[in-house]
Amino acid sequence: MRQLTPVSVSRLKSYRLTELRLTLSAVLDCRNPDAIGLSLSDLTDDANWDTPHALAEATIGRGAEGILVPSATRMEDNLIVFPPNRLSGSTFEIIGFVEPRLYRDST
């Protein structure tokens, strides 16, 4: 979570981090934005989410179960899943989870 604020940090204590194993049949791979006529900054700009939202809407409209996109941190990639588009052969399995414990350094 690279865009943390004091308010969002306080909400983290109610979150659960879950590890999933997914088997999906219809995923759009956009890890190379050039291949679809976009640039990396089109998908990772912190100030303008119009292009990523339009891409997600188009993906959902085509019935895809998910989309692979580059992470804005450039460290890994993200899989965004659209559960309402889940196909009959797809599986979602919970592997494990962590209840975050937040500590505040008082120094």
C-alpha beads as a LAMMPS data file, in Angstrom:
LAMMPS data file: protein, C-alpha beads

107 atoms
106 bonds

1 atom types
1 bond types

-500.0 500.0 xlo xhi
-500.0 500.0 ylo yhi
-500.0 500.0 zlo zhi

Masses

1 110.0

Atoms # bond

1 1 1 0.000 0.000 0.000
2 1 1 2.103 2.805 -1.287
3 1 1 -0.431 5.590 -0.858
4 1 1 -0.936 5.410 2.887
5 1 1 -2.318 8.305 4.869
6 1 1 -2.933 8.465 8.627
7 1 1 -6.610 7.726 7.968
8 1 1 -5.913 4.743 5.700
9 1 1 -3.338 3.340 8.148
10 1 1 -5.952 3.312 10.904
11 1 1 -8.318 1.365 8.624
12 1 1 -5.677 -1.300 7.932
13 1 1 -6.377 -2.968 11.271
14 1 1 -9.739 -4.089 9.877
15 1 1 -8.195 -5.634 6.747
16 1 1 -7.171 -9.216 6.148
17 1 1 -4.339 -10.114 3.767
18 1 1 -5.348 -13.271 1.930
19 1 1 -3.282 -15.560 -0.272
20 1 1 -5.321 -17.108 -3.071
21 1 1 -4.784 -19.794 -5.672
22 1 1 -6.760 -19.015 -8.812
23 1 1 -7.427 -20.952 -11.956
24 1 1 -8.844 -18.614 -14.590
25 1 1 -9.660 -19.242 -18.231
26 1 1 -10.058 -15.729 -19.634
27 1 1 -7.424 -13.211 -18.523
28 1 1 -6.274 -10.223 -20.563
29 1 1 -2.491 -9.810 -20.318
30 1 1 -1.559 -6.116 -20.384
31 1 1 1.866 -6.418 -18.760
32 1 1 3.322 -5.057 -21.995
33 1 1 1.240 -1.886 -22.510
34 1 1 2.981 -1.164 -25.838
35 1 1 1.290 -4.253 -27.293
36 1 1 -2.119 -2.627 -26.823
37 1 1 -1.100 0.880 -27.872
38 1 1 -0.518 2.273 -24.377
39 1 1 2.520 3.320 -22.400
40 1 1 3.513 2.190 -18.930
41 1 1 2.692 5.651 -17.586
42 1 1 -0.821 5.371 -19.095
43 1 1 -1.482 2.500 -16.674
44 1 1 0.511 3.633 -13.644
45 1 1 -0.028 7.404 -13.401
46 1 1 -1.072 8.297 -9.840
47 1 1 -2.902 11.426 -10.958
48 1 1 -5.020 10.063 -13.829
49 1 1 -6.922 6.799 -13.587
50 1 1 -9.083 7.342 -16.665
51 1 1 -7.129 4.940 -18.898
52 1 1 -6.895 2.100 -16.346
53 1 1 -10.613 2.437 -15.588
54 1 1 -11.499 2.413 -19.295
55 1 1 -9.297 -0.650 -19.817
56 1 1 -10.976 -2.444 -16.899
57 1 1 -14.450 -1.568 -18.196
58 1 1 -13.564 -2.860 -21.666
59 1 1 -12.137 -6.047 -20.150
60 1 1 -15.251 -6.628 -18.065
61 1 1 -17.455 -5.906 -21.084
62 1 1 -15.677 -8.621 -23.065
63 1 1 -16.366 -11.158 -20.319
64 1 1 -12.774 -11.591 -19.131
65 1 1 -12.331 -12.932 -15.610
66 1 1 -9.297 -10.796 -14.932
67 1 1 -6.535 -8.600 -16.231
68 1 1 -2.767 -8.680 -15.685
69 1 1 -1.245 -5.208 -15.432
70 1 1 2.111 -3.759 -14.397
71 1 1 2.286 -2.575 -10.811
72 1 1 2.718 1.150 -10.293
73 1 1 5.669 0.319 -8.026
74 1 1 7.330 -1.431 -11.015
75 1 1 8.286 -4.240 -8.591
76 1 1 5.844 -6.922 -9.759
77 1 1 2.612 -7.239 -11.705
78 1 1 -0.983 -7.163 -10.499
79 1 1 -3.798 -9.560 -11.281
80 1 1 -7.160 -7.837 -11.014
81 1 1 -10.021 -10.330 -10.835
82 1 1 -13.630 -9.662 -11.821
83 1 1 -15.625 -12.263 -9.812
84 1 1 -18.957 -11.575 -11.563
85 1 1 -17.286 -12.719 -14.824
86 1 1 -16.123 -16.017 -13.305
87 1 1 -16.414 -18.884 -15.784
88 1 1 -17.628 -22.356 -14.843
89 1 1 -14.167 -24.007 -14.934
90 1 1 -12.456 -21.365 -12.809
91 1 1 -11.484 -21.897 -9.181
92 1 1 -10.792 -19.563 -6.267
93 1 1 -9.067 -21.217 -3.309
94 1 1 -7.945 -19.556 -0.076
95 1 1 -4.428 -20.752 0.794
96 1 1 -4.015 -18.691 3.956
97 1 1 -4.434 -15.286 5.495
98 1 1 -2.849 -12.871 7.909
99 1 1 -4.607 -10.492 10.263
100 1 1 -2.287 -7.455 10.221
101 1 1 -1.098 -6.216 13.577
102 1 1 -0.156 -2.571 13.477
103 1 1 2.257 -1.069 15.954
104 1 1 3.093 2.563 16.384
105 1 1 6.667 3.553 17.168
106 1 1 6.447 6.079 19.983
107 1 1 9.996 7.390 19.538

Bonds

1 1 1 2
2 1 2 3
3 1 3 4
4 1 4 5
5 1 5 6
6 1 6 7
7 1 7 8
8 1 8 9
9 1 9 10
10 1 10 11
11 1 11 12
12 1 12 13
13 1 13 14
14 1 14 15
15 1 15 16
16 1 16 17
17 1 17 18
18 1 18 19
19 1 19 20
20 1 20 21
21 1 21 22
22 1 22 23
23 1 23 24
24 1 24 25
25 1 25 26
26 1 26 27
27 1 27 28
28 1 28 29
29 1 29 30
30 1 30 31
31 1 31 32
32 1 32 33
33 1 33 34
34 1 34 35
35 1 35 36
36 1 36 37
37 1 37 38
38 1 38 39
39 1 39 40
40 1 40 41
41 1 41 42
42 1 42 43
43 1 43 44
44 1 44 45
45 1 45 46
46 1 46 47
47 1 47 48
48 1 48 49
49 1 49 50
50 1 50 51
51 1 51 52
52 1 52 53
53 1 53 54
54 1 54 55
55 1 55 56
56 1 56 57
57 1 57 58
58 1 58 59
59 1 59 60
60 1 60 61
61 1 61 62
62 1 62 63
63 1 63 64
64 1 64 65
65 1 65 66
66 1 66 67
67 1 67 68
68 1 68 69
69 1 69 70
70 1 70 71
71 1 71 72
72 1 72 73
73 1 73 74
74 1 74 75
75 1 75 76
76 1 76 77
77 1 77 78
78 1 78 79
79 1 79 80
80 1 80 81
81 1 81 82
82 1 82 83
83 1 83 84
84 1 84 85
85 1 85 86
86 1 86 87
87 1 87 88
88 1 88 89
89 1 89 90
90 1 90 91
91 1 91 92
92 1 92 93
93 1 93 94
94 1 94 95
95 1 95 96
96 1 96 97
97 1 97 98
98 1 98 99
99 1 99 100
100 1 100 101
101 1 101 102
102 1 102 103
103 1 103 104
104 1 104 105
105 1 105 106
106 1 106 107
